[in-house]
């Protein structure tokens, strides 16, 4: 049996209340009543509004209709005022699409990319790839794209190629253009401007530190050292207070510096002794460095055949051998260096021995002109075989500690007509000087450079001594 909560007495009292008081509380809330009133007022305003103003097109249609009726009735044509043809402001008129993007877009070359993949990414057809790549020798460069390079392009509304631009190097750019559906290409060359610059430095700690203070790059310091490498040992002979000065070229492209060129003239003062060098290009277009008198800075032999850390044992008539434990002559120089350091041929010549013995370890002997033989001992690996011809500076082996050696080093000997000479002090044969037939031309070309270097050095010296 269901139990009801109905009470007759309370129901009668409820029914005796006014209707407004019988409604639920949320219906009689003042905010709700105000909102309903405003909604009703808004609806009444909308319903009572006049018809909207006809669009300009409706006006034109109405005038055209009236004109046609009048023409039929009276036979007189009616012209339509121009200002009634459209009320749409010019800024909102529909605009035709451009026939070209008119702006350069770019696409980066990715790993494994070729022109076909790049054209596919930017929506160009395989036919356009073929047309570009087979156009001429200029566009054949696009077969060798490298990751990170950028291709710039322009296309029309139908995604046909209008222009393509590819930077070959800092000076050259490939430009492909389409005119009346005909492709053409050209290489645009920017002119590099060369300016002469001057640098001077004094060694306090090291040559590289002095070069950095003079605002030179490490590459320029190495170039400077290579010029004087035959006369100065830059590991053992450098002293605090040594100085250098040089004229060199700077490269500019469109007013912006893009790098450095070659050294034109230089002076190095080592332990009070001055060494000067000037660049000269002969009539055969061969460029080298010479003394102011026309002697070659390049010698027939390198003073040291490798880049070493230090000399562990000098040339001595009598030395106690650390392994044999007895006194004997040390007829060469031991250059201490890491295993694997490249060993260079001191001069051009022929390999007369390339072998191994218990004492020498792995070794190479070279025969040069003028009765000179150079010997290289204790290699970890040999790089040339017997009877091979080698050029000066060519790698012939690598530093090691084979044979009777306590640590990795190169034992180097310099033998003249069967007599051992100290490699560090022996007078090295000169390379060929400037030809006599070119001596006047040499003086004319190099004198201005040497004079300019001397003038700049004099100005710099006055600056240092000024009170």
Secondary structure, 3 states (H helix, E strand, C coil): CCCCCCCHHHHHHHHCCCHHHHCCCCCCCHHHHHHHHHHHHHHHHHHHCCCCCCCHHHHHHHHHHHHHHHHHHHCCCCCCCHHHCCCCCHHHCCCCCCCECCCCEEEECCCCCCHHHHHHHCCCCHHHHHHHHCCCCCHHHHHHCCCCCEEEEEEECCCCEEEEEEECCCCEEEEEEEECCEEEEEEEECCEEEEEEEEEEECCCCHHHHHHHCCCCHHHHHHHHHHCCCCCCCCCCCCCCCEEEEEEEEEEECCEEEEEEEEEEEEEEECCEEEEEEEEECCCCCEEEECCCCCECCECCCCCCCCCCEEEECCEEEEECCCCCCEEEECCEEEECCCCCEEECCCCEEEEEEEEECCCEEEEEEECCCCEEEEEEEEEEECCCCCCEECCCCEEEEEECCCCCCCCEEEEEEEECCEEECCCCCCCCECCCCCHHHHHHHHHHHHHHHHHHHHHHHHHHHHHHCC
